[in-house]
Amino acid sequence: MDYRFDTAIPVLERTPGVMSALLGGLPDVWLEAREGDKKWTAKDVLSHLIHGERTDWIPRVEHLLAHGDRVAFEAFDQEASIRAADGQPMPALLDSFAALRQQSLSRLRALGLSESDLTRTGRHPEFGVVTLGQHLSTWVAHDLGHIAQVVRVMSRQYKEAVGPWVAYLSLLRSE
């Protein structure tokens, strides 16, 4: 499937609500769970999504539109994305993500982009020349991937507790 504004934006609009439904009001044991050393918690994932709203998705769209592929995007700082949540309670993070995502989508709509704009090119610091359509498609897939990551991290907390049923629960197996 190629990127289309009318099918992609509804997914992007829903991500804050999905994260809120998954994480809002949960005990910290779920929010701080990890799959292993140096792996992300659900709170880390949310912090990463917030940092992306501030520094990646729309800023890179605007950069691409202004500079084309002449000037590379700034590299995304993974460490900063995790530090962004330091000391903040989950309700504040969920509210921040929802507000930032709403602003991002408003900015995207205000650009008045068309399907033909999706072939415009920019320069990624690692991948080289990329299209606007690829960047926007990545935004959607990125959201869905991190939703899956949060669900996987949470479900694996019960890997041992389910006993033999692990054979039927693919999310719990390391495949």
C-alpha positions in Angstrom: 0.0 0.0 0.0 1.3 3.4 -0.9 1.0 6.4 1.5 -2.4 8.2 1.2 -3.4 11.0 3.4 -6.9 9.8 3.8 -5.9 6.4 5.1 -2.7 7.3 7.0 -3.9 10.2 9.1 -6.7 8.2 10.8 -4.0 5.8 12.1 -1.8 8.7 13.3 -4.8 10.3 15.0 -5.6 7.2 17.0 -2.1 6.4 18.3 -2.4 8.7 21.4 -5.8 7.1 22.3 -4.4 3.6 21.9 -1.4 4.5 24.1 -3.7 6.1 26.7 -6.0 3.0 26.7 -3.0 0.7 27.1 -1.0 2.6 29.7 -3.3 5.1 31.5 -3.9 4.2 35.1 -1.7 1.1 35.2 0.6 0.3 38.1 4.3 1.1 37.6 5.1 -2.6 37.4 3.7 -2.6 33.9 5.1 0.8 32.9 8.6 0.0 34.0 8.8 -3.6 32.7 11.6 -4.5 30.3 12.3 -7.5 28.1 15.9 -7.4 29.0 18.8 -5.1 30.0 18.9 -1.9 28.0 15.5 -2.6 26.4 12.8 0.0 26.5 10.0 0.1 29.0 6.5 1.3 27.9 7.3 4.6 29.5 10.5 4.8 27.4 8.5 4.1 24.2 6.1 6.9 25.0 8.9 9.3 25.7 10.4 8.3 22.3 7.1 9.1 20.6 7.0 12.5 22.3 10.5 13.3 21.2 9.6 12.3 17.7 6.7 14.7 17.6 9.0 17.5 18.7 12.0 16.8 16.5 11.3 14.3 13.8 8.1 13.9 11.8 6.8 17.4 11.0 10.1 19.2 11.5 11.6 16.8 8.8 8.6 17.4 6.5 9.2 21.1 6.8 12.9 20.6 6.3 12.3 18.5 3.2 10.0 21.1 1.7 12.4 23.9 2.4 15.7 22.2 1.4 14.8 19.3 -0.8 17.7 16.8 -0.9 20.4 19.5 -0.7 20.6 19.6 3.1 20.4 16.4 5.2 17.9 16.1 8.1 19.5 16.4 11.6 20.2 13.0 13.1 17.6 11.7 15.5 19.0 11.5 19.1 17.8 8.2 20.6 19.2 9.0 24.0 17.4 12.4 24.2 14.2 10.6 23.3 14.4 8.5 26.5 15.6 11.4 28.8 12.5 13.4 27.8 10.4 11.5 30.3 12.7 11.6 33.2 10.6 12.2 36.4 7.3 12.8 34.6 4.3 10.8 35.6 2.5 8.7 33.0 -0.7 10.9 32.9 1.4 14.0 32.0 3.3 12.0 29.3 0.1 10.7 27.8 -1.4 14.2 27.8 1.8 15.7 26.3 1.8 13.1 23.5 -1.8 13.7 22.6 -1.4 17.4 22.5 1.8 17.2 20.4 0.3 14.7 18.0 -2.7 17.0 17.5 -0.4 19.9 16.8 1.6 17.8 14.3 -1.4 16.7 12.4 -2.7 20.3 12.3 0.7 21.4 10.9 0.6 18.6 8.3 -2.9 19.6 7.2 -1.9 23.3 7.1 0.8 22.5 4.6 -1.9 21.6 2.1 0.2 18.8 0.6 -1.1 16.8 -2.4 -0.5 13.3 -3.6 2.0 14.7 -6.1 4.1 16.2 -3.2 4.8 12.7 -1.9 7.5 12.3 -4.6 9.4 15.3 -3.3 12.8 14.3 -2.0 14.9 15.1 1.1 18.2 13.7 2.4 18.3 11.4 5.4 21.6 11.4 7.3 21.9 7.6 7.1 19.8 6.5 4.1 20.5 9.3 1.6 17.7 10.5 -0.7 14.2 9.7 0.5 10.8 10.8 -0.5 8.2 12.6 1.5 5.9 9.7 0.9 8.5 7.3 2.4 8.9 9.6 5.4 5.2 9.9 6.1 4.7 6.1 5.6 7.4 5.5 8.1 5.6 7.7 10.6 2.5 5.4 10.4 4.6 2.2 10.5 6.7 3.6 13.4 3.6 4.2 15.4 2.2 0.7 14.8 5.6 -0.9 15.6 5.8 0.9 18.9 2.2 0.0 19.8 3.2 -3.7 19.1 6.4 -3.2 21.1 4.5 -2.0 24.2 2.0 -4.9 24.0 4.9 -7.4 23.6 6.8 -6.0 26.5 3.8 -6.1 28.7 2.7 -9.6 27.7 6.1 -11.1 28.2 5.9 -10.2 31.9 3.6 -13.2 32.2 5.8 -15.5 30.1 6.6 -17.9 33.0 3.2 -17.5 34.7 1.2 -18.9 31.7 3.0 -22.2 32.0 2.4 -24.6 29.1 0.0 -22.2 27.4 3.2 -20.4 26.1 3.0 -22.9 23.2 -0.1 -21.1 22.0 1.0 -17.5 22.7 3.3 -16.4 19.9 3.8 -13.0 21.5 5.5 -14.7 24.4 7.9 -16.8 22.4 11.2 -15.4 21.2 10.9 -16.3 17.5 
